[in-house]
């Protein structure tokens, strides 16, 4: 799965018309989906 790897507020874009966000990063990583969750738990974005 393609993950972000460095989740922070500057890389989250709001999806117009929805209550969700998309993470953007030109240098994504191939890893387990839990990788992004681990980054958020380790660092307080």
C-alpha positions, 0 to 999 in steps of 0.5 A: 500500500502507498502510505505518506510516511510523514503525516502533518497538517501541511500535507492534509488537504480537505476534500470539498463537499465531504468531511474528510481529508486526503494526504499528499506527498510526492515521495510516498512509501510502500508500507503497511497502512499502520505505518501512517498511524504509527507516525501519528502516535509517535509524534503529535502532529 
